[in-house]
């Protein structure tokens, strides 16, 4: 404010014309009037920043004026005296004036002499700047409106308003105003199309501009309060356009260069303050969002249950955004549907609503559009949105609500949608809400993926545990029917079904038979057979591939005959072949899965289980076959032993017949002589004793042969191995002598007794001795050595011979090393049986060739 003390009204008009509009000018006629004016001012009234004094009243007025403001003012403003004679300037300064101006006043002198004083007067705008510092950019505030009011009054403007550019860089937001005309009160956001001259023009020039506003001119006067133009201050902090401050007038004001200088400074300071406020709010927003994200991450990060994660996410997010409620929709496994997985105070959470609100097609409605296009959606009036679908969005639930929905995205793939609802009559969405909700969606998507992965791990662990227990159970036994029943039981634990059928392939046929069933009452005594290639079961057995049918009523492949006979109404079924070594051995059929239809995961799980079942069934089948083969082998083994005994007895017949014939002839001769000597008792007694001796010899020889042909017992007992060898030597001695073989023995006297079947060892040693004797005899005869001696834990018997003929050595060695029970060689046959007997006694039999010598070595454990 400038205080002019002068009795001349013309001087007031001259000063007002040349001073800036922003600087108020108060005119007082004399010192007494000035004193009364100053005394009447309140404490908060602005004090003069400059005093202009006309000294027509005399030089003493300078002293009076200085005494007056020293008494009435807190600070001493500069005192400038107006004089008409330059010669008086020295007296003026000596009287106490700070400066002077010559009359008449010229604008150039005003600007030159009072520039410093005008700047000091501008300092009175500091309270206005401090007020603007408290601006809230996103809403109209009382502090902003009050600051605009003060600013308008300072620049003598009837009205003032502030437009700020929205983040979309296309629309403007009316952030605040003073004495707004009705035209601007009707709406809050304006586009560049509505205010082309008012807003777009000032973007091209950063200097303050006086604009005749066509937007106001086109409107009716009652809507504009007579406003026709405005002084526009573009806000360009740091070279970026952020908005416009308008001071509106009914007629163009007198704007001097000093006004423009002040307004430029003002626009720069206001722009910086607004930009600082915006950045501060953004910092607060991001800090708040970060803190919320950390809290949300900690909250849901401690949870492993998917439902808990979703409910906690909605609870925290709805509270943070001050919303009414929200939903989380998740994409189904087949990617065709959106299922409402969680809801909190949502318009869709009413249980009386249609069930289709719990599931909707992925591409339909507002939520479906978000999932399909992978983009956020903001609808203040959802029923009016062109993407609204009344069949899935339900008008009665969304009416009166505003919707904000963003996709849930994990690894570049949409897995669902999170939707938040507001009361559209009390609050609308802001871009910050979208940014915050997108951050929540990213965090939630990761938590959902983690919860699902953990759930899959738990389910997989449970399945693996069942598979492990199943493998232990079905492999524990080798009984085929029990294995089949146990297999069906464990498979039903893996996948819950109403019925299960296990078919096996009949050997040497092109058919399958029902070997086991679960959940079905099989008729007594009735067998169910299927032909390969018939029905799903036959197809799977023929092709070796699994088949899934989730709509058997409309599929012609299933064989209805078996289902009708077993009283099964199939809703869905799966058949999996049992393949062993590229050969189908059976088929598993599961009917009516409880819950959802069969899927690829079921097939993967069954593929692992069916491999275990296939191996267990094959093992049980092989075990049954093995038992049969072992029984048959035992029978054949007994026949072979009998055949070997008969063969050995036949080969001994020639030798033994001579041994029997000699005593029989002696008996016959003795009896003839006895008949002649009936009257001579001594001679008769001699002949009879001879008959008795020779008959005893025949009986003993026949007993030995009978032990070979038909042993008395096969039970093992403690035996003297040397005694067995001596009995064999007695039987074979004549045959060896006939073959020109000299038998030399070395039996250890300390040979320990062992537990064995004596008759079987008797056969082994006799067979070895005779077979070797045949080979030695064919080579022209030689020596045969028999030796027995004790080892630490076994008894060893060795049969050895020497040849000068390499052919004989090769024949004898090859006969043992290439044992073949199907050859015609008696040595091969005898040694094969001998090896079997020795193995049954946990012993060993082997042949060793040392230069010209062949050694047969038998070891038996003690």
TALIN-V434389 format. One record per backbone hydrogen bond with DSSP energy under -0.5 kcal/mol. CO is the residue of the C=O (numbers start at 1). NH is the residue of the N-H. Records with the same first field share a line. If there is no record, write none. Layout:
# TALIN-V434389
CO=NH  NH
This chain:
# TALIN-V434389
1=49  50
2=4  26
3=5  52
4=6  28
5=54
7=9
8=12
9=13
10=14
11=15
12=16
13=17
14=18
15=19
20=23
22=24
24=2
26=4  28
28=6
30=34
31=35
32=36
33=37
34=38
35=39
36=40
37=41
38=41
42=45
49=78
50=3
51=53  80
52=5
53=55  82
54=57
55=58
58=61
59=62  63
60=64
61=65
62=66
63=67
64=68
65=69
66=70
67=71
68=72
69=73
75=77
78=51  80
79=98  99
80=53
81=83  101
82=55
83=103
84=86
85=88
86=89
88=92
89=93
90=94
91=95
92=97
93=96
99=81
101=83
106=110
107=111
108=112
109=113
110=114
111=115
114=118
115=119
116=120
117=121
118=122
119=123
120=123
121=124
122=125
123=126
125=129
126=130
127=131
128=132
129=133
131=134
132=135
135=137
136=139
141=145
142=146
143=147
144=148
145=149
146=150
147=151
148=152
149=153
150=154
151=155
152=157
153=156
159=248
160=178
161=246
162=175  176
163=244
164=173
166=169
170=192
171=166
172=190
173=164  175
176=162
178=160
181=184  185
182=186
188=174
190=172
191=194  195
195=199  200
196=201
199=203
200=203
201=204
202=205
209=211  232
211=213  230
212=214
213=217
214=218
215=219
220=223  224
221=224  225  226
223=183
224=227
228=213
229=249
230=211  232
231=247
232=209  234
233=245
234=236
235=242  243
236=239
237=240
240=237
242=165
243=235
244=163  246
245=233
246=161  248
247=231
248=158  159
249=228  229
253=255
254=256
256=260
257=261
258=262
259=263
260=264
261=265
262=266
263=267
264=268
265=269
266=270
267=271
268=272
269=273
270=274
271=275
272=276
273=277
274=278
275=279
276=280
277=281
278=282
279=283
280=284
281=285
282=286
283=287
284=288
285=289
286=290
287=291
288=292
289=293
290=294
291=295
292=296
293=297
294=298
295=299
296=300
297=301
298=302
300=303
305=309
306=310
307=311
308=312
309=313
310=314
311=315
312=316
313=317
314=318
315=319
316=320
317=321
318=323
319=322
325=421
326=344
327=419
328=341  342
329=417
330=339
332=335
336=362
337=332
338=360
339=330  341
342=328
344=326
346=349
349=351
350=353
354=357
355=358
356=359
358=340
360=338
361=364
364=368
365=369
366=370
367=371
368=372
369=373
370=374  375
377=405
379=403
381=384  385
382=385
385=388
388=390
389=392  393
390=394
394=397  398
395=399
398=401
400=424
401=382
402=422
403=379
404=420
405=377
406=418
407=409
408=415  416
410=413
413=410
415=331
416=408
417=329
418=406
419=327
420=404
421=324  325
422=402  424
423=426  427
430=433  434
431=435
432=436
433=437
434=438
435=439
436=440
437=441
438=442
439=443
440=444
441=445
442=446
443=447
444=448
445=449
446=450
447=451
448=452
449=453
450=454
451=455
452=456
453=457
454=458
455=459
456=460
457=461
458=462
459=463
460=464
461=465
462=466
463=467
464=468
465=469
466=470
467=471
468=472
469=473
470=474
471=475
473=476  477
478=480
479=483
480=484
481=485
482=486
483=487
484=488
485=489
486=490
487=491
488=492
489=493
490=494
491=495
495=497
496=594
499=591
500=518
501=503  589
502=515  516
503=587
504=513
506=509
510=532
511=506
512=530
513=504  515
516=502
518=500
520=522
523=526
527=529
528=514
530=512
531=534
534=538
535=539
536=540
537=541
538=533  542
539=543
540=544
547=575
549=573
551=554
552=555
554=556
558=560
559=563
560=564
561=565
562=566
563=568
564=567
568=570
571=552
572=571  592
573=549
574=590
575=547
576=588
577=579
578=585  586
580=583
583=580
585=505
586=578
587=503
588=576
589=501
590=574
591=498  499
592=498
594=596
599=603
600=604
601=605
602=606
603=607
604=608
605=609
606=610
607=611
608=612
609=613
610=614
611=615
612=616
613=617
614=618
615=619
616=620
617=621
618=622
619=623
620=624
621=625
622=626
623=627
624=628
625=629
626=630
627=631
628=632
629=633
630=634
631=635
632=636
633=637
634=638
635=639
636=640
637=641
638=642
639=643
640=644
641=645
642=646
643=647
644=648
645=649
646=650
647=651
648=652
649=653
650=653  654
652=656
653=657
654=658
655=659
656=660
657=661
658=662
659=663
660=664
661=665
662=666
663=667
664=668
665=669
666=670
667=671
668=672
669=673
670=674
671=675
672=676
673=677
675=678
677=680
679=681
680=684
681=685
682=686
683=687
684=688
685=689
686=690
687=691
688=692
689=693
690=694
691=695
692=696
693=697
694=698
695=699
696=700
697=701
698=702
699=703
700=704
701=705
702=706
703=707
704=708
705=709
706=710
717=756
719=721  754
720=724
721=725
722=726
723=727
724=728
725=729
726=730
727=731
728=732
729=733
732=736
733=737
734=738
735=739
736=741
737=740
740=782
741=743
742=744  784
744=786
746=748  788
748=751
754=719  756
756=717  758
757=761
758=762
759=763
760=764
761=765
762=766
763=767
764=768
765=769
766=770
767=771
768=772
769=773
770=774
771=775
772=776
773=777
774=778
775=779
776=781
777=780
782=742
783=802
784=744
785=800
786=746
787=798
788=748
789=796
793=862
794=791
795=860
796=789
797=858
798=787
799=856
800=785
801=854
804=806
805=809
806=810
807=811
808=812
809=813
810=814
811=815
812=816
813=816  817
814=818
816=819
820=823
825=829
826=830
827=831
828=832
829=833
830=834
831=835
832=836
833=837
834=838
835=839
836=840
837=841
838=841  843
839=842
844=859
846=857
848=850  855
849=851
850=853
852=803
853=850
854=801
855=848  857
856=799
857=846
858=797
859=844
860=795
